[in-house]
Amino acid sequence: MKSSEIFSDERTAVKRVSSCDIDLIKDIARLYCEIWKEPPWNEYFWKADNVFQDISSHMKEPRAIILAAFYRNKLAGFSWGKCVGEKELETISSGADLGFIFSDNPRAYYISELAVDMRMRQRRIGSNLAAELIREARKEGFAIFCLRTDSDATAAQRVYSGLGFINLGISDGKYPERKYWLLK
């Protein structure tokens, strides 16, 4: 099954990525490598082949969803997430104190990635991607969403707060500059 469109307006389309869409996954991997070189991440070590393998592995995770956004038919961004329980979130967060998230529900939806090509920002692409990822996860029964982002990633923070996320002020155990956000 190829990727299927789940949202579109006059210029932007968001598609749910299928594991069969190898060329799109390769394009996402290349864009991933470009985007994470930017501040505040400054991650120059990513290689497209490794990212492709990471995405392929992610697609096998429980309730994994990967979305790609297109602006005027050109890949503009991506987002993905998956179902997590308390132990897995503890591992992701390197022990950050997030167990309270699971007080009402044994699972949450963790938004792992949200990124938009630098040349295509300021067009609501990130907001559309995040909103559609949440909408798709809600269809699968999720009501609690969490993520982390860098304290200097102000554009991402605006997107998340605009969608109703709150900054918990809890730092990641390994990357203290990254804070956890929650949407219930």
N, C-alpha and C positions, 0 to 999 in steps of 0.2 A: 504494500500500500504506500503510495506517495504521500507527501505532505498535504495537509488539507487546510484551506483558508477558514479562519474562524472570526476574522474581523476585517473590515475594509471601509475606507472612506474615499474621497476623491483622489488622494495621493498615496495613502498608506495602506498596506495590507499586512496582517499578522497571520502566520501559518503555524500549525502544529507540525513539528518535524517528525517524520517517520524514520525508523532505522534503515529503511530501504533507500532513502534519499541520500546516497553516498556523496554525490557532488555538492549538495547543499551543506552537509555536515563538514566537508572539506573547506568550503567557503567560510563557514562559521569559525572553524579552527584558525584559518588565516586571519580573519578579522579579530578574533580573540587575541592573537599574538600582537597585533597592532595596538589595540586598545589598552592592554595592560602595561604597555611601555610608558603610557602617559602618567603624569602626576595625578593623584598622590601615590599611585601604585609603584611606578618605576620598576616594573618587573620585565627585564630584558631577556630572561632565561627561557621563556616559552618557545617551543618549537611546534610547528603546525602538526607534524606527525604524532607527537606526544599528546597534543590537545585533542586531535581526532580520536585517539585511543581512549582518552579520558571521557570524551563525550559518548563514545560507543559504550563504555562501561557504565556511565551514568544512566543511559537509556534502559539498562537492565535492572536498575534499582526499583524498589516498590513504588508504584504510583509516580514514576518520573514523568515529567512533562518538559519538553524543550520547544520553545517558540522562536521563530525567526520573523523579523520585521523587514518589510521592503518599502522603500520610498521611491516612487516612480519606477517600480520594477527592479530596483537595485537593492541588494542586501544592505540594510541600514543598522541592524542591531539584533540582539538575541537575549533570551532569558531562559533560565531553567531552574527547576526545583524538584524536591522529592519529599516523600513521607519520612519523618523521623520520630523516634521514640526518645525517652529521656536519656538513655545510655548513649545513643548515637549523637545526640546534641551535646552531651557532655564531652564526647570525643572531639567533635567538630570545634567546640569552643575552648578546648584545652582546659576544661574544668571550671569555666565561668559558671557562676551560680545562677542557673536558669531552670532548675528543677520545678520551681513554682508554676511554670508555664503548663505543666502537665497535671496540675491539681484537679482540673475538671475533665480532662480528656487525656488518654494515654498516648496520643499521637498529635503531631503538628505538621504543618507543611513548611519546609525550610526552603527559602528562595536562595539558591546558591549563587546565581549570576544574573546580572542585569547590565547590559552595556550597549552603547550606541556609538556608531562611527562618528568621530569628531566632526567630520564635514557635514553631518546630517542632524546635528543637535538643534535644539530650540524649535522643534516641530512636533512636540508631544509624543514622539516615538517611544521614549522610555516609559512615559506614563501609560501609553496604550499597551505596551508589552507587559508591564507589571499588572495592570488591571485585567488583562486577558489571562495571564497566568493565574491570578487569584480566582477569576471566574471559572476557569477550567478545573482548578483544584476544588472549588466549592461544589462543582457538579459531581465530584468524586467523594463528597461528604466532609471535606475539611472546613473547619471553622476557626482554627488558630493558625496564624502565619508568623514566622520569625525569619530574621535575616541579620546579617552584620554588614556594616560599611565603615569605611575610614572616616574619621572625624573631619578630615579636610575635603571629603567628597560632598560638597555642598549641593551640587545639582542633584545627586542621588537622594540626598536627605530631603530636598524639596519635593521630589517625586513621591517618596515614601510618606512624608507627612501629609501631602495632598491626598493620598489614598487612605489616610486614617491611622497609619502606623504611629506608635509613640517610641521615642528614644528611651530605652530603659536605663541608660547611663552605665550599663554593665560592660566592662572591657573584656575582650577576648584574652584568654590566659596566655596565648603565645604572641599575639599581636595587640598590645595594649592600646594602640591608636585606633583600633576597630571596635565599634560599639554595636550592641545588639538592639534590635528594634522589634516591636511586637504589634500585631493586629489581631484583635478578637472580634 
